[in-house]
């Protein structure tokens, strides 16, 4: 099978399309015939190898990609939730062989039936970003209907899903983005928008229940400013798990009697199912910025690294019209 392999860490030039053996699923895994893979910042962060925390989990050669949509080709002996022929979406094993490939294996618990209303390219844009938003909002952020959440980086892949998922659960949503993306956030359902290029959000919001850091900013002094938006007993959640809270930030958390959480993604089948249901009921929409063929994977990485992508980037592994059912 064809797969995008990195044999060393570095720039986009290390991405190579190679022929490798098709993986075999373990007893609790499925083999998925991949039609599309999402492209996420974590892909090129792993590719360039500069993140020391992630490097401890990685050995080359490896295949990138942690966003997939396709068809179950075979199942391990212990799998009962999915079967051959099921149309699925989910997250491949990490760190394992990823979804920039014609086939990948993954634990069955990390995949679910894809949204019926979406094609494979659209479905592949969902899992990692939507699950990251879901984990941050509801598992660590404890967001409830009627509460207020501030989403920083609201126009990005994770932020866009966070706005919609929070609205679907009955929250009041304030989105922070640049001028060009304010109408986009309103179209997603945000109740209020703040332009970080001209406004200081820390002076405009005072009684939020949750602040979700879904932006690429890695700065604890900026995090301290975010605490001004929270009410007593409010929660600050960051999806940037590679960037730890420092002592100054943690002291502020204690003094203000707040809670702070780093939110690692949890690839759970039941959450993927709930997200698919929200998509099929039109409460959550997808936004694909651009679709690239597998041969243009380096270009897709360069686009992602610009940090100016609204919505999601997708690699098309197979043409859907060639699908025979």
Sine and cosine of phi, psi and omega as CSV:
sin_phi,cos_phi,sin_psi,cos_psi,sin_omega,cos_omega
0.00,0.00,0.39,-0.92,0.06,-1.00
-1.00,0.04,0.63,-0.78,0.04,-1.00
-0.48,-0.88,0.48,-0.88,0.10,-0.99
-1.00,0.05,0.89,-0.46,-0.08,-1.00
-0.91,-0.41,0.63,-0.78,0.27,-0.96
-0.93,-0.37,0.81,-0.59,0.04,-1.00
-0.99,-0.14,-0.12,0.99,0.06,-1.00
-0.41,-0.91,0.31,-0.95,0.05,-1.00
-1.00,0.05,0.57,-0.82,-0.01,-1.00
0.26,-0.96,-0.41,-0.91,-0.04,-1.00
-0.98,0.22,-0.10,-0.99,-0.03,-1.00
-0.84,0.54,-0.36,0.93,-0.03,-1.00
-0.92,0.38,-0.26,0.97,0.00,-1.00
-0.99,0.12,-0.12,0.99,0.02,-1.00
-0.97,0.23,0.90,-0.44,-0.05,-1.00
-0.81,-0.58,0.71,-0.70,0.10,-0.99
-1.00,0.01,0.87,-0.50,-0.07,-1.00
-0.76,-0.65,0.31,-0.95,0.14,-0.99
-1.00,-0.04,0.84,-0.54,0.03,-1.00
-0.74,-0.67,0.20,-0.98,0.01,-1.00
-0.94,0.35,0.58,-0.81,0.06,-1.00
-0.95,0.31,0.74,-0.67,-0.03,-1.00
-0.94,0.33,0.36,-0.93,0.01,-1.00
-0.91,-0.42,0.78,-0.63,-0.05,-1.00
-0.95,0.33,0.63,-0.77,0.14,-0.99
-0.96,0.29,0.13,-0.99,-0.06,-1.00
-0.81,0.59,-0.56,0.83,-0.04,-1.00
-0.98,-0.18,0.27,0.96,-0.09,-1.00
-0.90,-0.43,0.23,-0.97,0.15,-0.99
-0.85,-0.53,0.47,-0.88,0.17,-0.99
-0.98,-0.20,0.83,-0.56,-0.06,-1.00
-0.93,-0.38,0.78,-0.63,0.17,-0.99
-0.99,0.16,0.93,-0.36,-0.18,-0.98
-1.00,0.10,0.77,-0.64,0.13,-0.99
-0.98,-0.21,-0.50,0.86,0.00,-1.00
-0.40,-0.92,0.46,-0.89,0.02,-1.00
-0.72,-0.69,0.70,-0.71,0.13,-0.99
-0.95,0.32,0.42,-0.91,0.10,-0.99
-0.91,-0.41,0.83,-0.56,-0.08,-1.00
-0.78,-0.63,0.40,-0.92,0.04,-1.00
-0.80,0.60,-0.56,0.83,0.00,-1.00
-0.87,0.49,-0.47,0.88,-0.01,-1.00
-0.89,0.46,-0.76,0.65,-0.03,-1.00
-0.99,0.16,-0.37,0.93,0.14,-0.99
-0.90,0.44,-0.68,0.73,0.07,-1.00
-0.92,0.39,-0.68,0.73,-0.02,-1.00
-0.85,0.53,-0.68,0.73,-0.07,-1.00
-0.99,0.14,-0.26,0.96,0.18,-0.98
0.95,0.32,0.27,0.96,-0.08,-1.00
-1.00,0.05,-0.25,0.97,0.00,-1.00
-0.99,0.13,0.94,-0.33,-0.10,-1.00
-0.90,0.43,-0.56,0.83,0.01,-1.00
-0.89,0.45,-0.75,0.66,-0.01,-1.00
-0.92,0.39,-0.56,0.83,-0.05,-1.00
-0.86,0.52,-0.47,0.88,-0.02,-1.00
-0.92,0.40,-0.32,0.95,-0.02,-1.00
-0.99,-0.16,-0.10,1.00,-0.24,-0.97
-0.92,-0.40,0.64,-0.77,0.20,-0.98
-0.71,-0.71,0.61,-0.79,0.05,-1.00
-0.98,-0.19,0.46,-0.89,0.05,1.00
-0.97,0.25,0.47,-0.88,0.08,-1.00
-0.52,-0.85,0.35,-0.94,0.04,-1.00
-0.97,-0.25,0.77,-0.64,0.01,-1.00
-0.98,0.17,0.13,-0.99,0.12,-0.99
0.94,-0.34,0.90,-0.45,0.01,-1.00
-0.73,-0.68,0.73,0.68,0.01,-1.00
-0.39,-0.92,0.89,-0.45,-0.13,-0.99
-0.60,-0.80,0.50,-0.87,0.16,-0.99
-0.62,-0.79,0.69,-0.73,-0.03,-1.00
0.00,-1.00,-0.44,-0.90,-0.07,-1.00
-0.84,-0.55,0.69,-0.72,0.05,-1.00
-0.91,0.42,0.85,-0.52,0.00,-1.00
-1.00,-0.02,-0.62,0.79,0.06,-1.00
-0.33,-0.94,0.26,-0.97,-0.03,-1.00
-0.76,-0.66,0.45,-0.89,0.12,-0.99
-0.95,0.31,0.24,-0.97,-0.13,-0.99
-0.91,0.42,-0.38,0.93,-0.05,-1.00
-0.99,-0.11,-0.07,1.00,-0.11,-0.99
-0.99,0.13,0.81,-0.58,0.03,-1.00
-0.84,-0.54,-0.28,0.96,-0.09,-1.00
-0.99,0.16,-0.37,0.93,-0.02,-1.00
-0.70,-0.71,0.38,-0.93,-0.01,-1.00
-0.62,-0.78,0.23,-0.97,0.03,-1.00
-0.81,0.58,0.73,-0.68,0.02,-1.00
0.99,-0.11,-0.22,0.98,0.02,-1.00
-0.93,0.37,0.66,-0.75,0.08,-1.00
-1.00,0.02,0.87,-0.50,-0.21,-0.98
-0.74,-0.68,0.27,-0.96,0.18,-0.98
-0.59,-0.81,0.41,-0.91,-0.03,-1.00
0.22,-0.98,-0.35,-0.94,-0.13,-0.99
-0.85,-0.53,0.85,-0.53,0.08,-1.00
-0.89,0.46,0.24,-0.97,0.02,-1.00
-0.87,0.49,0.59,-0.80,0.10,-1.00
-0.78,-0.62,0.75,-0.66,-0.14,0.99
-1.00,0.05,0.92,-0.39,0.02,-1.00
-0.66,-0.75,-0.41,-0.91,0.06,-1.00
-0.99,0.14,0.85,-0.53,-0.18,-0.98
-1.00,0.05,-0.24,-0.97,-0.17,-0.98
-0.99,-0.15,0.08,1.00,0.15,-0.99
-0.98,0.18,0.85,0.52,-0.15,-0.99
-0.34,-0.94,0.28,-0.96,0.01,-1.00
-0.96,0.28,-0.41,0.91,0.06,-1.00
-0.59,-0.81,0.48,-0.88,0.17,-0.99
-0.53,-0.85,0.39,-0.92,0.12,-0.99
-0.95,-0.31,0.47,-0.88,0.02,-1.00
-0.35,-0.94,0.38,-0.92,0.12,-0.99
-0.88,0.48,0.71,-0.71,-0.03,-1.00
-0.86,0.51,-0.49,0.87,-0.02,-1.00
-0.92,0.38,-0.20,0.98,-0.02,-1.00
-0.99,-0.16,0.08,1.00,0.02,-1.00
-0.78,-0.63,0.44,-0.90,0.05,-1.00
-0.55,-0.84,0.15,-0.99,0.09,-1.00
-0.86,0.51,0.75,-0.66,0.00,-1.00
-0.93,0.36,0.35,-0.94,0.08,-1.00
-0.84,0.54,0.74,-0.67,-0.02,-1.00
-0.91,0.42,-0.48,0.88,-0.08,-1.00
-0.99,0.11,-0.08,1.00,-0.05,-1.00
-0.93,-0.37,0.52,-0.85,0.18,-0.98
-0.99,0.15,-0.05,-1.00,-0.08,-1.00
-0.94,0.35,-0.65,0.76,0.04,-1.00
-0.86,0.51,-0.71,0.70,0.00,-1.00
-0.91,0.42,-0.67,0.74,-0.02,-1.00
-0.90,0.44,-0.60,0.80,-0.02,-1.00
-0.93,0.36,-0.27,0.96,0.01,-1.00
-0.99,0.15,-0.09,1.00,-0.19,-0.98
-0.99,-0.12,-0.79,0.61,-0.35,-0.94
-0.81,0.58,-0.85,0.53,-0.13,-0.99
-0.90,0.43,-0.74,0.67,-0.04,-1.00
-0.92,0.40,-0.71,0.70,-0.04,-1.00
-0.92,0.39,-0.65,0.76,0.03,-1.00
-0.93,0.37,-0.58,0.81,0.06,-1.00
-0.90,0.45,-0.69,0.72,0.04,-1.00
-0.90,0.43,-0.70,0.71,-0.02,-1.00
-0.87,0.49,-0.73,0.68,-0.01,-1.00
-0.87,0.50,-0.70,0.71,-0.01,-1.00
-0.92,0.39,-0.67,0.74,-0.05,-1.00
-0.95,0.32,-0.75,0.66,-0.24,-0.97
-0.96,-0.28,-0.56,0.83,0.01,-1.00
-0.98,0.18,-0.76,0.65,-0.03,-1.00
-0.99,-0.11,-0.55,0.84,-0.03,-1.00
-1.00,0.09,-0.25,0.97,0.05,-1.00
0.81,0.58,0.53,0.85,-0.09,-1.00
-0.91,0.41,0.72,-0.69,0.00,-1.00
-0.86,-0.52,0.33,-0.94,0.09,-1.00
-0.84,0.55,0.70,-0.72,0.00,-1.00
1.00,-0.01,-0.21,0.98,0.03,-1.00
-0.99,0.10,0.23,-0.97,-0.02,-1.00
-0.94,-0.35,0.75,-0.66,0.06,-1.00
-0.82,-0.57,0.66,-0.75,0.13,-0.99
-0.97,-0.25,0.81,-0.59,-0.01,-1.00
-0.94,-0.35,0.91,-0.41,0.05,-1.00
-1.00,-0.05,0.71,-0.70,-0.12,-0.99
0.98,0.22,0.61,0.79,-0.18,-0.98
-0.95,0.31,-0.28,0.96,-0.03,-1.00
-1.00,-0.04,-0.10,0.99,0.01,-1.00
-0.98,0.18,-0.07,-1.00,-0.04,-1.00
-0.87,0.49,-0.78,0.62,0.02,-1.00
-0.94,0.35,-0.71,0.70,-0.06,-1.00
-0.88,0.47,-0.64,0.77,0.01,-1.00
-0.89,0.45,-0.65,0.76,0.08,-1.00
-0.94,0.35,-0.59,0.81,0.01,-1.00
-0.88,0.48,-0.69,0.72,0.03,-1.00
-0.85,0.53,-0.74,0.68,-0.09,-1.00
-0.96,0.30,-0.65,0.76,0.00,-1.00
-0.91,0.40,-0.65,0.76,0.03,-1.00
-0.90,0.44,-0.67,0.74,0.04,-1.00
-0.90,0.43,-0.66,0.75,0.00,-1.00
-0.88,0.47,-0.46,0.89,0.01,-1.00
-1.00,-0.05,0.10,0.99,0.11,-0.99
1.00,0.00,0.29,0.96,0.00,-1.00
-1.00,0.05,0.32,-0.95,0.14,-0.99
-1.00,-0.06,0.83,-0.56,-0.18,-0.98
-0.90,-0.44,0.79,-0.61,0.11,-0.99
-0.91,-0.40,0.87,-0.49,-0.03,-1.00
-0.97,-0.26,0.68,-0.74,0.04,-1.00
-0.94,-0.33,0.79,-0.61,0.01,-1.00
-0.33,-0.94,-0.03,-1.00,0.04,-1.00
-0.99,0.13,0.18,-0.98,-0.08,-1.00
-0.80,0.60,-0.69,0.72,-0.09,-1.00
-0.92,0.40,-0.30,0.95,-0.10,-0.99
-0.96,-0.30,0.06,1.00,-0.08,-1.00
-0.91,0.41,-0.70,0.72,0.01,-1.00
-0.91,0.41,-0.60,0.80,0.06,-1.00
-0.84,0.54,-0.68,0.73,0.01,-1.00
-0.92,0.40,-0.65,0.76,0.05,-1.00
-0.89,0.45,-0.63,0.78,0.04,-1.00
-0.91,0.42,-0.52,0.86,0.05,-1.00
-0.96,0.29,-0.31,0.95,0.03,-1.00
0.89,-0.46,0.08,1.00,0.02,-1.00
-0.86,0.51,0.66,-0.75,0.03,-1.00
-0.98,0.20,-0.56,0.83,0.06,-1.00
-0.65,-0.76,0.45,-0.89,0.09,-1.00
-0.76,-0.65,0.54,-0.84,0.03,-1.00
-0.80,-0.61,0.77,-0.64,-0.01,-1.00
-1.00,-0.02,0.96,-0.29,-0.09,-1.00
-0.94,0.34,-0.23,0.97,0.01,-1.00
-0.98,0.19,-0.35,0.94,-0.04,-1.00
-0.79,-0.62,-0.18,0.98,-0.07,-1.00
-0.79,-0.62,0.49,-0.87,0.07,-1.00
-0.98,-0.21,0.97,-0.23,-0.08,-1.00
-0.86,0.50,-0.51,0.86,-0.04,-1.00
-0.92,0.38,-0.28,0.96,0.05,-1.00
-0.99,-0.13,-0.20,0.98,-0.12,-0.99
-0.97,-0.22,-0.39,0.92,-0.05,-1.00
-0.86,-0.51,0.69,-0.73,-0.06,-1.00
-0.73,-0.69,-0.30,0.96,-0.17,-0.98
-0.75,-0.67,0.63,0.78,0.05,-1.00
-0.98,0.22,0.51,-0.86,0.09,-1.00
-0.99,0.11,-0.49,0.87,-0.10,-0.99
-0.58,-0.82,0.68,-0.73,0.17,-0.99
-0.90,-0.44,0.87,-0.50,-0.01,-1.00
-0.96,-0.29,0.91,-0.41,0.05,-1.00
-1.00,0.06,0.97,-0.22,0.00,-1.00
-0.85,-0.53,0.39,0.92,-0.01,-1.00
-0.98,-0.19,0.24,-0.97,0.03,-1.00
-0.98,0.21,0.02,1.00,-0.03,-1.00
-0.89,0.46,0.73,-0.69,0.08,-1.00
-0.83,-0.56,0.99,0.11,-0.11,-0.99
-0.40,-0.91,0.92,-0.40,-0.05,-1.00
-0.95,0.32,-0.42,0.91,0.07,-1.00
-0.93,0.36,-0.60,0.80,0.09,-1.00
-0.91,0.41,-0.59,0.81,0.06,-1.00
-0.88,0.48,-0.62,0.78,0.01,-1.00
-0.88,0.47,-0.63,0.77,0.06,-1.00
-0.86,0.51,-0.60,0.80,-0.03,-1.00
-0.89,0.46,-0.48,0.88,-0.05,-1.00
-0.90,0.43,-0.39,0.92,0.01,-1.00
-0.90,0.44,-0.35,0.94,-0.05,-1.00
-0.99,0.15,-0.22,0.98,-0.17,-0.99
-1.00,-0.08,0.59,-0.81,0.12,-0.99
-0.98,0.19,0.10,-0.99,0.07,-1.00
-0.83,0.55,0.67,-0.74,-0.03,-1.00
0.92,0.39,0.29,0.96,0.06,-1.00
-0.94,0.34,0.19,-0.98,-0.08,-1.00
-0.82,-0.58,0.74,-0.67,0.13,-0.99
-0.96,-0.27,0.82,-0.57,0.01,-1.00
-0.82,-0.58,0.73,-0.68,0.08,-1.00
-0.87,-0.49,0.72,-0.70,0.10,-0.99
-1.00,0.06,-0.07,1.00,0.00,-1.00
-1.00,0.08,0.96,0.30,-0.12,-0.99
-0.94,0.35,-0.23,0.97,0.02,-1.00
-0.98,0.18,-0.16,0.99,-0.08,-1.00
-0.87,-0.50,0.97,-0.24,-0.13,-0.99
-0.96,0.29,0.41,-0.91,0.14,-0.99
-0.94,0.34,0.69,-0.73,0.04,-1.00
-1.00,-0.06,0.08,-1.00,-0.09,-1.00
-0.89,0.45,-0.63,0.78,-0.01,-1.00
-0.89,0.47,-0.70,0.72,0.01,-1.00
-0.90,0.44,-0.71,0.70,-0.03,-1.00
-0.91,0.42,-0.56,0.83,0.07,-1.00
-0.90,0.43,-0.65,0.76,0.05,-1.00
-0.89,0.45,-0.65,0.76,0.03,-1.00
-0.86,0.51,-0.72,0.70,-0.01,-1.00
-0.91,0.41,-0.71,0.71,-0.05,-1.00
-0.91,0.42,-0.56,0.83,-0.03,-1.00
-1.00,-0.01,-0.01,1.00,0.00,-1.00
0.84,0.55,0.74,0.68,0.04,-1.00
-0.94,-0.34,0.06,-1.00,0.07,-1.00
-0.85,-0.52,0.64,-0.77,0.05,-1.00
-0.79,-0.62,0.70,-0.71,-0.05,-1.00
-0.69,-0.72,0.69,-0.72,0.27,-0.96
-1.00,-0.02,0.74,-0.67,-0.21,-0.98
-0.91,-0.42,1.00,-0.04,0.08,-1.00
-0.95,0.30,0.65,-0.76,-0.01,-1.00
-0.85,0.53,0.66,-0.76,0.07,-1.00
-0.87,-0.48,0.95,-0.31,-0.04,-1.00
-0.99,0.13,1.00,0.10,-0.10,-0.99
-0.95,-0.32,0.71,-0.70,-0.02,-1.00
-0.87,0.49,-0.65,0.76,-0.03,-1.00
-0.91,0.41,-0.59,0.81,0.05,-1.00
-0.94,0.34,-0.65,0.76,0.06,-1.00
-0.86,0.51,-0.62,0.79,0.03,-1.00
-0.91,0.42,-0.69,0.72,0.03,-1.00
-0.90,0.44,-0.64,0.77,0.02,-1.00
-0.90,0.43,-0.68,0.73,0.03,-1.00
-0.87,0.50,-0.65,0.76,0.02,-1.00
-0.90,0.44,-0.63,0.78,0.04,-1.00
-0.92,0.39,-0.59,0.81,0.05,-1.00
-0.92,0.39,-0.72,0.69,-0.03,-1.00
-0.93,0.38,-0.41,0.91,0.06,-1.00
-1.00,-0.02,0.15,0.99,0.08,-1.00
0.92,0.38,0.33,0.95,0.08,-1.00
-1.00,0.07,-0.33,0.94,0.04,-1.00
-0.72,-0.69,0.73,-0.68,0.02,-1.00
-0.89,-0.45,0.38,-0.93,0.08,-1.00
-0.97,-0.24,0.45,-0.89,0.08,-1.00
-0.70,-0.71,0.93,-0.36,0.03,-1.00
-0.99,-0.11,0.84,-0.54,0.02,-1.00
-0.96,0.27,-0.71,0.71,-0.05,-1.00
-0.30,-0.95,0.55,-0.84,0.08,-1.00
-0.92,-0.39,0.76,-0.65,0.00,-1.00
-0.90,-0.44,0.59,-0.80,0.20,-0.98
-0.94,0.34,0.36,-0.93,-0.04,-1.00
-0.83,0.56,-0.56,0.83,-0.03,-1.00
-0.92,0.38,-0.25,0.97,0.01,-1.00
-0.96,-0.27,0.49,0.87,-0.06,-1.00
-0.88,0.48,-0.60,0.80,0.00,-1.00
-0.90,0.44,-0.64,0.77,0.04,-1.00
-0.90,0.44,-0.63,0.78,0.03,-1.00
-0.88,0.47,-0.64,0.77,0.03,-1.00
-0.92,0.40,-0.67,0.74,0.03,-1.00
-0.87,0.49,-0.64,0.77,0.03,-1.00
-0.89,0.45,-0.72,0.70,0.00,-1.00
-0.89,0.45,-0.64,0.77,-0.04,-1.00
-0.93,0.37,-0.23,0.97,0.02,-1.00
-0.94,0.33,-0.33,0.94,-0.07,-1.00
0.87,0.49,0.35,0.94,0.02,-1.00
-0.87,-0.49,0.57,0.82,-0.03,-1.00
-0.99,-0.16,0.85,-0.53,0.12,-0.99
-1.00,-0.03,0.84,-0.55,-0.05,-1.00
0.99,0.11,-0.58,-0.82,-0.16,-0.99
-0.82,-0.57,0.46,-0.89,0.14,-0.99
-0.97,-0.25,0.57,-0.82,-0.07,-1.00
-0.70,-0.71,0.64,-0.77,0.18,-0.98
-0.99,-0.15,0.82,-0.58,0.06,-1.00
-1.00,-0.02,0.91,-0.41,-0.04,-1.00
-1.00,0.09,-0.66,0.75,0.03,-1.00
-0.71,-0.71,0.51,-0.86,0.10,-0.99
-0.97,0.26,0.80,-0.60,-0.07,-1.00
-0.91,0.40,-0.49,0.87,-0.04,-1.00
-0.92,0.38,-0.23,0.97,0.05,-1.00
-1.00,0.09,-0.07,1.00,-0.03,-1.00
-0.91,0.41,0.77,-0.64,0.10,-0.99
-0.93,-0.37,0.82,-0.57,-0.06,-1.00
-0.97,-0.25,0.00,0.00,0.00,0.00
